[in-house]
Amino acid sequence: MYVLMWSFNMATMRAVQVSRAKGAFELVQRPVPEPGMRDIRLKIEACGVCHSDMFIKEGLFPGIRYPRIPGHEIIGTIDAVGASVKTFRLGQRVGVGWHGGHCFVCDACRRGDFIHCNKEQIAGISYDGGYAEYCVVPQEAAALVPENLDPGNSAPLMCAGVTTFNALRNSGARSGDVVAIQGLGGLGHLGVQFARAMGFHTVAISGSSAKRELAAKLGAHEYVDTSKESPAQALQKWGGAHVILATAPDSKSMQPLIAALGTGGRLVVVGVGTDTLPILPLQLIGATKSISGWPSGTAMDSQDTMNFAALTGIQVMVEKFPLERAAEAYDQMMANKVRFRAVLVM
């Protein structure tokens, strides 16, 4: 193996790992990993703490091998590359998200549909992720980071950001259409900003009046407080929504949104709820409504997300924690006490 290096190769690194399903987070010393022929190594600057990290912590994702270092909202600087890497060079700042690599040869990949690769790799699940000082990733998982984006403030764009941006730009909505964002948490506060920047008539939907002022600051033209009125009653004032992006992981709050759609409207689900979403066929048939889900995106989708955020001034609201406080950051995130994304900074 031939590896190009530009800095001193530390023998060990600090990392936070989970040794078994439902195990505790452990701050350990691990060998600094070496990149394979088609891999790059990152000196990590920041890594977001995402709700999906519970898959590793709780052992909910099939096939996880322990011990495992979580983390899939990674931004770092390339400090080593494999011999076959030609696209990237030492010193470049790149990000890595949920989609952590693909096989290039399955039917989906041969059609260019890398996000649905039959052998998709996931950063922090298929291999060690970003709760560490270094990580090694396949080169196809890396997205170039604009120079004017701060790593600690922008790491969540690699998951929460690309998920909402990519879902909205592929939703079929056009400038001027009524687009509603359900939920104003980690995903929703970005969804409102992206929707406004894309030129949509942006409506924020939340379960209380407490976030009305925040929604306005984020760019929402309208605010719907579902504790006082139904989303259907509110949105039908504007002819119903062309698209509703459901970001809150609560199936019960999603169900009333079907009636809030206009003719041909589409409910796009990105919030991962665990309960059944009850829908009557007649709710969809009469006005040609539809429901769909949306995954995150490839590295190029993440790169587009960051470029758009840098161009339009979209800001992630974060709370920063040092690596040794990863367990605290995770607990705060799971308890919904972080406003709105927790980020580990190295």
PEVEN-V172651 format. One record per residue. N is the residue number from 1. RES is the residue in one small letter. SS is DSSP state (~ for helix, > for strand, _ for the rest). PHI is phi in degrees with one decimal (999 if undefined). PSI is psi in whole degrees, 0 to 359 (* if undefined). Layout:
n/res/ss/phi/psi
N/RES/SS/PHI/PSI
N/RES/SS/PHI/PSI
This chain:
n/res/ss/phi/psi
1/m/_/999/135
2/y/_/-112.9/127
3/v/_/-127.2/128
4/l/>/-88.8/133
5/m/>/-128.2/151
6/w/_/-126.7/357
7/s/_/-144.1/168
8/f/_/-59.7/128
9/n/_/-86.2/104
10/m/_/-64.7/141
11/a/_/-69.9/323
12/t/>/-134.7/165
13/m/>/-139.5/160
14/r/>/-82.2/141
15/a/>/-151.6/154
16/v/>/-112.5/120
17/q/>/-123.5/163
18/v/>/-115.3/123
19/s/_/-86.8/341
20/r/_/-160.7/164
21/a/_/-58.3/134
22/k/_/66.2/18
23/g/_/-83.4/170
24/a/_/-82.5/160
25/f/>/-73.2/135
26/e/>/-124.9/126
27/l/>/-85.1/117
28/v/>/-133.1/168
29/q/>/-99.8/127
30/r/>/-125.5/153
31/p/>/-60.9/140
32/v/_/-66.2/124
33/p/_/-72.1/151
34/e/_/-105.0/139
35/p/_/-74.3/146
36/g/_/-78.5/188
37/m/_/-58.2/322
38/r/_/-110.4/18
39/d/>/-106.4/163
40/i/>/-125.6/152
41/r/>/-111.1/136
42/l/>/-110.6/136
43/k/>/-87.2/107
44/i/>/-74.6/135
45/e/>/-102.6/325
46/a/>/-157.7/151
47/c/>/-147.5/125
48/g/>/-72.0/153
49/v/>/-105.3/112
50/c/_/-108.6/152
51/h/~/-56.4/328
52/s/~/-68.3/348
53/d/~/-65.3/346
54/m/~/-66.0/337
55/f/~/-59.3/323
56/i/~/-78.5/313
57/k/~/-60.2/318
58/e/_/-98.7/358
59/g/_/69.6/36
60/l/_/-92.6/352
61/f/_/-103.4/128
62/p/_/-61.0/139
63/g/_/84.3/7
64/i/_/-67.1/134
65/r/_/-103.3/130
66/y/_/-106.8/154
67/p/_/-69.5/151
68/r/>/-135.2/137
69/i/_/-93.5/117
70/p/_/-74.9/180
71/g/_/116.4/118
72/h/_/-136.0/23
73/e/_/-122.8/71
74/i/>/-105.5/135
75/i/>/-131.2/131
76/g/>/-159.7/181
77/t/>/-110.0/134
78/i/>/-68.6/123
79/d/>/-121.6/359
80/a/>/-160.3/145
81/v/>/-135.9/149
82/g/_/-72.3/164
83/a/_/-63.9/334
84/s/_/-94.0/1
85/v/_/-81.4/122
86/k/_/-118.3/334
87/t/_/-75.3/325
88/f/_/-109.1/157
89/r/_/-133.5/164
90/l/_/-60.9/141
91/g/_/90.8/349
92/q/_/-74.1/142
93/r/>/-91.5/127
94/v/>/-134.8/162
95/g/>/-120.3/156
96/v/>/-134.7/132
97/g/_/-112.8/202
98/w/_/-57.5/312
99/h/>/-72.9/108
100/g/_/-108.9/18
101/g/_/141.8/160
102/h/_/-146.8/167
103/c/_/-88.9/341
104/f/_/75.2/348
105/v/_/-121.7/349
106/c/_/-71.8/171
107/d/~/-57.9/317
108/a/~/-63.1/315
109/c/~/-64.7/321
110/r/~/-65.6/339
111/r/_/-92.2/2
112/g/_/80.9/11
113/d/_/-95.8/68
114/f/~/-66.1/330
115/i/~/-66.5/339
116/h/~/-106.6/25
117/c/_/-53.1/136
118/n/_/-65.1/339
119/k/_/-121.9/35
120/e/_/-53.1/136
121/q/_/-96.9/148
122/i/>/-124.6/123
123/a/>/-59.8/133
124/g/_/82.8/355
125/i/_/-124.0/304
126/s/_/-72.3/330
127/y/>/-149.3/170
128/d/_/-63.7/140
129/g/_/-104.7/216
130/g/_/-97.3/5
131/y/_/-80.3/58
132/a/>/-164.4/173
133/e/_/-83.8/338
134/y/>/-141.0/154
135/c/>/-151.3/158
136/v/>/-115.4/132
137/v/>/-135.9/154
138/p/>/-62.0/144
139/q/~/-60.6/330
140/e/~/-71.9/351
141/a/~/-88.4/354
142/a/_/-93.9/137
143/a/>/-120.1/133
144/l/>/-68.9/136
145/v/_/-100.1/128
146/p/_/-57.7/146
147/e/_/-62.6/331
148/n/_/-89.4/10
149/l/_/-98.4/128
150/d/_/-78.7/129
151/p/~/-57.0/313
152/g/~/-64.7/327
153/n/~/-85.7/346
154/s/~/-116.8/352
155/a/~/-53.4/321
156/p/~/-64.9/347
157/l/~/-62.5/340
158/m/~/-74.4/348
159/c/_/-135.2/291
160/a/~/-58.7/321
161/g/~/-68.2/306
162/v/~/-66.1/328
163/t/~/-63.1/311
164/t/~/-73.6/316
165/f/~/-61.4/312
166/n/~/-67.8/322
167/a/~/-63.9/317
168/l/~/-69.3/318
169/r/~/-73.8/345
170/n/_/-107.5/12
171/s/_/-82.3/345
172/g/_/92.4/354
173/a/_/-72.9/147
174/r/_/-120.3/163
175/s/_/-51.7/133
176/g/_/94.5/341
177/d/_/-67.7/150
178/v/>/-77.4/118
179/v/>/-126.3/124
180/a/>/-108.4/144
181/i/>/-114.5/114
182/q/>/-89.6/121
183/g/_/97.5/139
184/l/_/-127.1/47
185/g/_/-101.3/218
186/g/_/-60.6/320
187/l/_/-83.7/314
188/g/~/-65.0/323
189/h/~/-66.8/335
190/l/~/-82.1/321
191/g/~/-57.2/318
192/v/~/-61.7/315
193/q/~/-64.7/317
194/f/~/-64.1/317
195/a/~/-61.4/316
196/r/~/-63.6/315
197/a/~/-67.0/335
198/m/_/-82.8/357
199/g/_/88.9/17
200/f/_/-84.6/153
201/h/>/-73.4/100
202/t/>/-94.4/125
203/v/>/-118.4/126
204/a/>/-96.3/135
205/i/>/-119.4/125
206/s/>/-145.2/167
207/g/_/-91.1/10
208/s/_/-158.4/174
209/s/_/-85.5/356
210/a/_/-64.7/333
211/k/_/-105.4/14
212/r/~/-60.8/313
213/e/~/-65.3/319
214/l/~/-61.4/315
215/a/~/-58.1/319
216/a/~/-65.3/320
217/k/~/-64.9/326
218/l/~/-74.4/343
219/g/_/119.2/4
220/a/_/-66.1/135
221/h/_/-78.2/328
222/e/>/-135.2/158
223/y/>/-134.4/133
224/v/>/-117.2/118
225/d/>/-97.1/104
226/t/_/-73.0/353
227/s/_/-78.7/347
228/k/_/-115.3/335
229/e/_/-152.3/156
230/s/_/-74.7/146
231/p/~/-60.9/329
232/a/~/-65.3/313
233/q/~/-61.0/319
234/a/~/-70.6/312
235/l/~/-75.1/336
236/q/~/-69.1/348
237/k/~/-61.2/331
238/w/~/-109.0/22
239/g/_/84.1/11
240/g/_/85.9/159
241/a/>/-84.1/140
242/h/>/-72.9/322
243/v/>/-140.9/138
244/i/>/-120.9/122
245/l/>/-94.1/112
246/a/>/-91.3/107
247/t/_/-104.0/337
248/a/_/-78.0/130
249/p/_/-77.4/64
250/d/_/-143.0/102
251/s/~/-62.1/327
252/k/~/-63.7/324
253/s/~/-80.2/342
254/m/~/-78.6/326
255/q/~/-56.3/317
256/p/~/-68.3/347
257/l/~/-71.4/339
258/i/~/-59.7/318
259/a/~/-71.1/345
260/a/~/-87.1/353
261/l/>/-79.2/147
262/g/>/-84.1/183
263/t/>/-59.5/128
264/g/>/74.9/11
265/g/>/-71.3/160
266/r/>/-135.0/127
267/l/>/-93.3/118
268/v/>/-107.2/116
269/v/>/-99.3/122
270/v/_/-123.8/345
271/g/_/-80.3/126
272/v/_/-88.9/89
273/g/_/-84.4/161
274/t/_/-106.3/352
275/d/_/-95.8/159
276/t/_/-65.2/143
277/l/_/-101.8/100
278/p/_/-77.5/124
279/i/_/-135.6/134
280/l/_/-88.4/134
281/p/~/-51.6/323
282/l/~/-63.8/333
283/q/~/-62.5/329
284/l/~/-90.4/320
285/i/~/-68.8/314
286/g/_/-57.1/319
287/a/_/-117.4/20
288/t/_/54.2/46
289/k/_/-87.6/163
290/s/>/-147.2/159
291/i/>/-126.8/136
292/s/>/-145.3/158
293/g/>/-103.9/168
294/w/_/-144.7/128
295/p/_/-79.7/190
296/s/_/-77.3/274
297/g/_/162.9/169
298/t/_/-81.6/181
299/a/~/-60.6/321
300/m/~/-68.0/326
301/d/~/-63.1/319
302/s/~/-64.1/320
303/q/~/-64.5/318
304/d/~/-61.7/319
305/t/~/-60.0/311
306/m/~/-66.0/320
307/n/~/-62.7/319
308/f/~/-66.2/318
309/a/~/-62.9/317
310/a/~/-65.7/322
311/l/~/-68.7/322
312/t/~/-103.1/357
313/g/_/78.5/23
314/i/_/-69.6/135
315/q/_/-120.2/135
316/v/_/-88.1/132
317/m/_/-88.4/117
318/v/>/-129.8/158
319/e/>/-121.1/130
320/k/>/-101.6/143
321/f/>/-134.8/144
322/p/>/-70.5/160
323/l/~/-54.1/320
324/e/~/-68.1/349
325/r/~/-106.1/27
326/a/~/-60.0/319
327/a/~/-62.0/319
328/e/~/-64.7/316
329/a/~/-60.6/317
330/y/~/-64.0/314
331/d/~/-62.5/319
332/q/~/-63.9/320
333/m/~/-65.4/314
334/m/~/-65.9/331
335/a/_/-85.8/4
336/n/_/60.2/38
337/k/_/-107.3/3
338/v/_/-98.0/138
339/r/_/-118.7/100
340/f/_/-119.3/348
341/r/>/-130.0/134
342/a/>/-89.3/138
343/v/>/-134.0/130
344/l/>/-86.8/130
345/v/>/-117.0/138
346/m/_/-94.1/*
